[in-house]
Amino acid sequence: MRFDDRVDAGRRLAGRLEDLRDADPLVLGLPRGGVPVAFEVAHALGAPLDVILVRKLGVPYHRELGFGAIGEGGIRVISEDIMRMSRVDEDDLAEVQRAEEAELARQAKRFRGGRSRIPLTGRTVIVVDDGIATGASASAACRVARAEGAARVVLAVPVAPPDAAERIGPEVDELICLSTPPLFSAVGEWYRDFSQTTDEEVVALLHRNAEETGGEGGCEGEGGCRARTGPVELPVEDGRVRLPGDLSVPAGAAGIVVFAHGSGSSRFSPRNRAVAEALTEAGLGSLLFDLLTPEEEADRANVFAVGPLARRLTEVTRWLRRHTALPVCYFGASTGAAAALLAAADAAEEHARGEGEDITAVVSRGGRPDLAGADRLAEVTAPTLLIVGGRDETVLDLNRQAAAALRCEHRLAVVPGATHLFEEPGTLDAVADLAREWFTGHLAAPPAPAG
């Protein structure tokens, strides 16, 4: 099968992707040649179009041999086997990565002209190129898309050699390839017109798609964030563990609240979800996720290991910051409150070193902040609200002790008649009201002096 040009290839490819129209797909073209093909696919599906920018990390003495790739937002995928066999050490890795990051930034600025990239979290992502030769770039792009939170990755190309298609197929959720000719030497031989695509053409096609689709974008700088709701997978521990979550970002959100559930609970906690819904009505985003995998939960020691849970919360926060510039707040319940405060203390320390952003505000519901330790509580700089039930006497006493250790702006709010789980009529509504006022007040105003 031969194609007249990339437009012809894109239109034919779109015909094979029609069943994805209802999946709210996002089409990503590999620049430069993949973008004209991707534009036709996006046009046919009525989908937004963006570029997916990846740079191969090549072995210093043999640049054609890639030991990994980097994408935007700090995403990096590495082949430890190739690094080991090629004797690439951490210094080599850092040097190569610095050079490729500079080129990545140049491409992003050139192609988007300051427009923010579209977040992949929870999306069905269709990665499109004009063809596969070795498959290295397409494979790297798909791995980067997965690392950036795509729920489903589809690779769509007009032509590829059979061996490359067979090799890359298991790496994606679906591979759509129109032709796999056995006698294959180069992608260009399967096009009658395979003239070079320019940077200017890429920019023009992205602009045309934005006009067609209304310019879907992500969370932009200090401005608002377009609506985004759906499941996400959160990579932690260098991608070895993936935690399921639910992200909700209403249009124009002022910030995002990350929920840290308590022992024996999960992202499906009805109490946390009730609070999250109230925050959404107030214009705040929310991220509820499982702190542990089912296998990890089987060991009860993990449930109460607040130090490791805090480190995991920190990793999830870093992932979130790669996808949005919105301020981040924490809402912790039970042992999750201790993890949230430890993570907030770590964020404050990093911020003081100029290495990251502080947490904007913290709310604890029926929490065990004492488990964070008085020394670490004194390091928290985020304004902190401790909410406790009036009939939860033991926890109330522990929260009073924790409040005495805090040096940041803080408040202890007691909900009359409430027990530990706030199951009494109206008590959970009181929690939601208190949390909403605390978060919105601190997102809208500069921090108050420590109290």
TORMAR-300907 format. One record per residue (C-alpha): residue number from 0; residue in one letter; x, y, z. Coordinates in pm, whole numbers, padded with zeros to 5 digits. Example, Ala and Ser with C-alpha at 12.3 -4.5 7.8 and 13.67 -1.06 7.14 Angstrom:
   pos   code     east    north       up
     0      a    01230   -00450    00780
     1      s    01367   -00106    00714
This chain:
   pos   code     east    north       up
     0      m    00000    00000    00000
     1      r    00137    00339   -00103
     2      f    00012    00682    00002
     3      d   -00009    00998   -00204
     4      d    00123    01210    00084
     5      r    00086    01251    00460
     6      v   -00264    01398    00421
     7      d   -00379    01090    00232
     8      a   -00215    00864    00493
     9      g   -00383    01051    00778
    10      r   -00728    01028    00623
    11      r   -00694    00655    00562
    12      l   -00563    00604    00913
    13      a   -00857    00799    01056
    14      g   -01095    00550    00898
    15      r   -00944    00273    01112
    16      l   -00973    00482    01429
    17      e   -01339    00580    01401
    18      d   -01438    00351    01691
    19      l   -01235    00572    01927
    20      r   -01445    00882    01857
    21      d   -01658    00827    02170
    22      a   -01353    00770    02392
    23      d   -01276    01145    02418
    24      p   -00937    01085    02250
    25      l   -00639    01314    02246
    26      v   -00422    01290    01932
    27      l   -00047    01343    01965
    28      g    00174    01382    01659
    29      l    00547    01315    01655
    30      p    00711    01621    01501
    31      r    00765    01699    01241
    32      g    00645    01443    00984
    33      g    00389    01281    01212
    34      v    00194    01602    01270
    35      p    00028    01632    00924
    36      v   -00087    01271    00961
    37      a   -00207    01334    01315
    38      f   -00392    01649    01208
    39      e   -00611    01450    00967
    40      v   -00683    01192    01237
    41      a   -00777    01462    01490
    42      h   -00990    01643    01232
    43      a   -01185    01328    01146
    44      l   -01242    01237    01513
    45      g   -01316    01593    01627
    46      a   -01033    01553    01877
    47      p   -00775    01796    02013
    48      l   -00424    01777    01869
    49      d   -00090    01833    02036
    50      v    00267    01732    01974
    51      i    00440    01474    02189
    52      l    00799    01577    02233
    53      v    01059    01317    02314
    54      r    01434    01319    02290
    55      k    01640    01006    02275
    56      l    01919    00969    02530
    57      g    02209    00827    02331
    58      v    02516    00649    02458
    59      p    02793    00918    02457
    60      y    03032    00725    02230
    61      h    02753    00579    02014
    62      r    02470    00834    01990
    63      e    02255    00614    01767
    64      l    02223    00363    02049
    65      g    01957    00494    02284
    66      f    01957    00399    02650
    67      g    01643    00598    02727
    68      a    01430    00898    02642
    69      i    01297    01210    02807
    70      g    00968    01391    02763
    71      e    00819    01713    02890
    72      g    00746    01772    03255
    73      g    01052    01585    03376
    74      i    00938    01248    03243
    75      r    01227    01008    03188
    76      v    01230    00643    03080
    77      i    01556    00452    03109
    78      s    01675    00109    02999
    79      e    01889   -00006    03289
    80      d    02012   -00303    03083
    81      i    02148   -00084    02803
    82      m    02304    00155    03054
    83      r    02476   -00134    03224
    84      m    02596   -00300    02903
    85      s    02715    00032    02759
    86      r    02880    00132    03088
    87      v    02688    00457    03103
    88      d    02720    00601    03454
    89      e    02517    00868    03633
    90      d    02753    01146    03521
    91      d    02711    01041    03156
    92      l    02335    01028    03205
    93      a    02325    01377    03357
    94      e    02537    01527    03077
    95      v    02333    01374    02796
    96      q    02005    01462    02964
    97      r    02102    01829    03010
    98      a    02174    01865    02639
    99      e    01851    01695    02532
   100      e    01641    01892    02782
   101      a    01762    02215    02621
   102      e    01652    02093    02278
   103      l    01321    01971    02421
   104      a    01252    02317    02565
   105      r    01341    02480    02232
   106      q    01099    02255    02044
   107      a    00818    02315    02293
   108      k    00857    02690    02264
   109      r    00882    02676    01885
   110      f    00582    02454    01822
   111      r    00343    02581    02088
   112      g    00448    02943    02109
   113      g    00378    02963    02481
   114      r    00051    02764    02473
   115      s    00040    02503    02748
   116      r    00048    02138    02656
   117      i   -00267    01935    02699
   118      p   -00253    01706    03008
   119      l   -00270    01334    02931
   120      t   -00404    01223    03267
   121      g   -00688    00976    03230
   122      r   -00706    01021    02852
   123      t   -00720    00779    02563
   124      v   -00412    00896    02377
   125      i   -00350    00825    02007
   126      v    00018    00864    01922
   127      v    00065    00920    01548
   128      d    00372    00917    01324
   129      d    00411    00905    00947
   130      g    00568    00561    00970
   131      i    00800    00342    01172
   132      a    01151    00246    01069
   133      t    01322    00111    01383
   134      g    01037    00212    01615
   135      a    01269    00381    01867
   136      s    01101    00722    01859
   137      a    00747    00584    01857
   138      s    00827    00347    02142
   139      a    00977    00629    02348
   140      a    00676    00851    02278
   141      c    00433    00582    02393
   142      r    00630    00517    02711
   143      v    00642    00888    02786
   144      a    00265    00917    02725
   145      r    00208    00634    02971
   146      a    00438    00795    03227
   147      e    00247    01124    03190
   148      g   -00073    00952    03303
   149      a   -00247    00835    02984
   150      a   -00510    00574    03070
   151      r   -00488    00409    02727
   152      v   -00217    00442    02462
   153      v   -00290    00369    02097
   154      l   -00009    00389    01843
   155      a   -00133    00464    01489
   156      v    00098    00466    01186
   157      p    00043    00419    00812
   158      v    00336    00185    00752
   159      a    00598   -00017    00940
   160      p    00823   -00318    00879
   161      p    00675   -00641    01019
   162      d    00949   -00695    01276
   163      a    00920   -00344    01419
   164      a    00541   -00370    01439
   165      e    00571   -00704    01616
   166      r    00828   -00565    01859
   167      i    00639   -00250    01955
   168      g    00289   -00401    01964
   169      p    00313   -00537    02321
   170      e    00425   -00195    02450
   171      v    00091   -00027    02371
   172      d   -00275   -00100    02437
   173      e   -00345   -00108    02064
   174      l   -00136   -00079    01748
   175      i   -00304    00039    01429
   176      c   -00081   -00003    01123
   177      l   -00228    00008    00773
   178      s    00057   -00168    00597
   179      t    00346   -00393    00702
   180      p    00530   -00467    00375
   181      p    00787   -00747    00405
   182      l    01033   -00567    00175
   183      f    01090   -00249    00373
   184      s    01391   -00021    00357
   185      a    01260    00328    00448
   186      v    00933    00501    00537
   187      g    00962    00746    00247
   188      e    00947    00476   -00020
   189      w    00581    00417    00066
   190      y    00484    00779   -00014
   191      r    00464    00937   -00357
   192      d    00528    01274   -00193
   193      f    00745    01256    00118
   194      s    00873    01611    00120
   195      q    01003    01749    00448
   196      t    00758    01899    00697
   197      t    00873    02235    00833
   198      d    00842    02379    01181
   199      e    00608    02642    01037
   200      e    00372    02375    00905
   201      v    00360    02208    01245
   202      v    00274    02537    01415
   203      a    00005    02614    01156
   204      l   -00160    02272    01193
   205      l   -00169    02298    01572
   206      h   -00328    02641    01538
   207      r   -00590    02515    01291
   208      n   -00686    02229    01522
   209      a   -00716    02464    01819
   210      e   -00959    02677    01619
   211      e   -01161    02370    01518
   212      t   -01186    02218    01866
   213      g   -01212    02534    02073
   214      g   -00850    02519    02184
   215      e   -00861    02252    02457
   216      g   -00572    02307    02692
   217      g   -00448    02215    03032
   218      c   -00386    02404    03351
   219      e   -00214    02722    03246
   220      g    00032    02922    03453
   221      e   -00147    03146    03698
   222      g   -00476    03124    03512
   223      g   -00754    02877    03544
   224      c   -00769    02515    03448
   225      r   -01009    02370    03194
   226      a   -01244    02105    03325
   227      r   -01090    01760    03358
   228      t   -01243    01465    03539
   229      g   -01149    01101    03526
   230      p   -00935    00814    03651
   231      v   -00558    00849    03660
   232      e   -00263    00621    03728
   233      l    00005    00770    03948
   234      p    00359    00637    03902
   235      v    00571    00624    04219
   236      e    00901    00466    04315
   237      d    01050    00534    03969
   238      g    00744    00387    03801
   239      r    00771    00048    03971
   240      v    00439    00110    04148
   241      r    00130    00265    03990
   242      l   -00145    00387    04220
   243      p   -00503    00436    04093
   244      g   -00665    00772    04153
   245      d   -00953    00997    04059
   246      l   -00875    01351    03944
   247      s   -01137    01623    03917
   248      v   -01046    01975    03805
   249      p   -01339    02210    03738
   250      a   -01293    02491    03488
   251      g   -01119    02789    03646
   252      a   -01013    02592    03954
   253      a   -00828    02799    04215
   254      g   -00627    02502    04340
   255      i   -00622    02124    04382
   256      v   -00672    01937    04710
   257      v   -00492    01603    04739
   258      f   -00663    01359    04978
   259      a   -00464    01125    05202
   260      h   -00700    00859    05340
   261      g   -00669    00691    05676
   262      s   -00589    00336    05780
   263      g   -00820    00075    05635
   264      s   -00965    00319    05383
   265      s   -00905    00403    05017
   266      r   -00983    00658    04746
   267      f   -01344    00537    04767
   268      s   -01387    00670    05123
   269      p   -01745    00806    05125
   270      r   -01649    01075    05379
   271      n   -01355    01203    05174
   272      r   -01563    01192    04857
   273      a   -01838    01395    05022
   274      v   -01583    01661    05117
   275      a   -01433    01650    04765
   276      e   -01777    01714    04612
   277      a   -01827    02016    04837
   278      l   -01485    02148    04733
   279      t   -01573    02102    04365
   280      e   -01885    02313    04415
   281      a   -01655    02580    04558
   282      g   -01435    02572    04247
   283      l   -01153    02354    04378
   284      g   -01003    02049    04215
   285      s   -00945    01721    04398
   286      l   -00725    01416    04367
   287      l   -00824    01105    04560
   288      f   -00588    00809    04530
   289      d   -00492    00485    04699
   290      l   -00181    00528    04912
   291      l   -00110    00155    04897
   292      t   -00151   -00129    04649
   293      p   -00376   -00422    04752
   294      e   -00063   -00632    04813
   295      e    00086   -00366    05037
   296      e   -00237   -00329    05232
   297      a   -00221   -00698    05323
   298      d    00066   -00613    05557
   299      r   -00096   -00401    05829
   300      a    00241   -00252    05921
   301      n    00232   -00058    05592
   302      v   -00099    00106    05685
   303      f    00055    00277    05988
   304      a    00399    00352    05837
   305      v    00335    00727    05809
   306      g    00692    00805    05696
   307      p    00675    00593    05380
   308      l    00317    00708    05321
   309      a    00433    01071    05338
   310      r    00709    01002    05085
   311      r    00452    00846    04854
   312      l    00228    01151    04895
   313      t    00526    01371    04807
   314      e    00586    01171    04489
   315      v    00222    01206    04387
   316      t    00242    01580    04451
   317      r    00546    01606    04224
   318      w    00356    01416    03956
   319      l    00064    01657    03995
   320      r    00290    01963    03970
   321      r    00425    01832    03640
   322      h    00071    01849    03502
   323      t   -00054    02174    03651
   324      a    00071    02503    03792
   325      l   -00226    02528    04029
   326      p   -00157    02555    04405
   327      v   -00171    02223    04592
   328      c   -00340    02165    04930
   329      y   -00368    01851    05147
   330      f   -00669    01696    05320
   331      g   -00571    01411    05553
   332      a   -00787    01178    05759
   333      s   -00676    00963    06052
   334      t   -00321    00835    05981
   335      g   -00338    01011    05643
   336      a   -00331    01342    05831
   337      a    00010    01255    05977
   338      a    00135    01162    05631
   339      a    00000    01491    05493
   340      l    00174    01697    05762
   341      l    00503    01512    05714
   342      a    00480    01569    05338
   343      a    00400    01936    05404
   344      a    00709    01964    05627
   345      d    00920    01810    05350
   346      a    00772    02053    05097
   347      a    00851    02346    05325
   348      e    01211    02232    05357
   349      e    01248    02196    04980
   350      h    01085    02535    04924
   351      a    01329    02696    05168
   352      r    01614    02556    04959
   353      g    01454    02697    04645
   354      e    01386    02349    04506
   355      g    01008    02337    04495
   356      e    00673    02484    04593
   357      d    00526    02485    04942
   358      i    00186    02334    05018
   359      t   -00076    02609    05031
   360      a   -00290    02473    05316
   361      v   -00357    02153    05513
   362      v   -00679    02022    05670
   363      s   -00691    01724    05906
   364      r   -01020    01540    05970
   365      g   -01023    01323    06281
   366      g   -00650    01301    06225
   367      r   -00357    01165    06416
   368      p   -00113    01453    06365
   369      d    00077    01336    06673
   370      l    00213    01048    06464
   371      a    00414    01300    06262
   372      g    00618    01390    06571
   373      a    00647    01726    06743
   374      d    00980    01811    06577
   375      r    00841    01764    06227
   376      l    00516    01943    06311
   377      a    00724    02248    06403
   378      e    00866    02247    06047
   379      v    00526    02275    05875
   380      t    00473    02619    05723
   381      a    00139    02557    05548
   382      p   -00162    02698    05736
   383      t   -00316    02397    05912
   384      l   -00672    02331    06028
   385      l   -00728    02042    06272
   386      i   -01092    01924    06275
   387      v   -01193    01687    06554
   388      g   -01524    01552    06680
   389      g   -01630    01679    07021
   390      r   -01701    01325    07138
   391      d   -01372    01185    07003
   392      e   -01202    01263    07333
   393      t   -00875    01072    07294
   394      v   -00808    01207    06946
   395      l   -00912    01555    07058
   396      d   -00647    01549    07329
   397      l   -00383    01432    07079
   398      n   -00481    01715    06843
   399      r   -00446    01970    07122
   400      q   -00092    01846    07182
   401      a   -00019    01860    06808
   402      a   -00157    02215    06785
   403      a    00084    02319    07057
   404      a    00374    02186    06849
   405      l    00276    02369    06529
   406      r    00459    02696    06456
   407      c    00260    02787    06144
   408      e   -00079    02952    06128
   409      h   -00319    02693    06267
   410      r   -00659    02637    06422
   411      l   -00826    02357    06613
   412      a   -01195    02327    06519
   413      v   -01419    02102    06731
   414      v   -01744    01975    06576
   415      p   -01996    01936    06861
   416      g   -02156    01594    06901
   417      a   -01931    01425    06644
   418      t   -01749    01098    06702
   419      h   -01436    00987    06520
   420      l   -01602    00906    06184
   421      f   -01841    01205    06182
   422      e   -02137    00975    06122
   423      e   -02383    01186    06318
   424      p   -02635    01393    06115
   425      g   -02487    01720    05994
   426      t   -02138    01661    06131
   427      l   -01977    01572    05798
   428      d   -02143    01878    05642
   429      a   -01972    02084    05912
   430      v   -01637    01928    05818
   431      a   -01694    02013    05451
   432      d   -01787    02372    05537
   433      l   -01479    02418    05756
   434      a   -01248    02266    05494
   435      r   -01397    02473    05213
   436      e   -01358    02797    05408
   437      w   -01000    02713    05507
   438      f   -00886    02621    05157
   439      t   -01063    02899    04969
   440      g   -00951    03157    05224
   441      h   -00585    03061    05193
   442      l   -00594    03019    04818
   443      a   -00736    03368    04779
   444      a   -00515    03549    05031
   445      p   -00146    03562    05130
   446      p   -00042    03351    05430
   447      a   -00133    03496    05767
   448      p    00127    03529    06043
   449      a    00189    03217    06248
   450      g   -00051    03183    06538
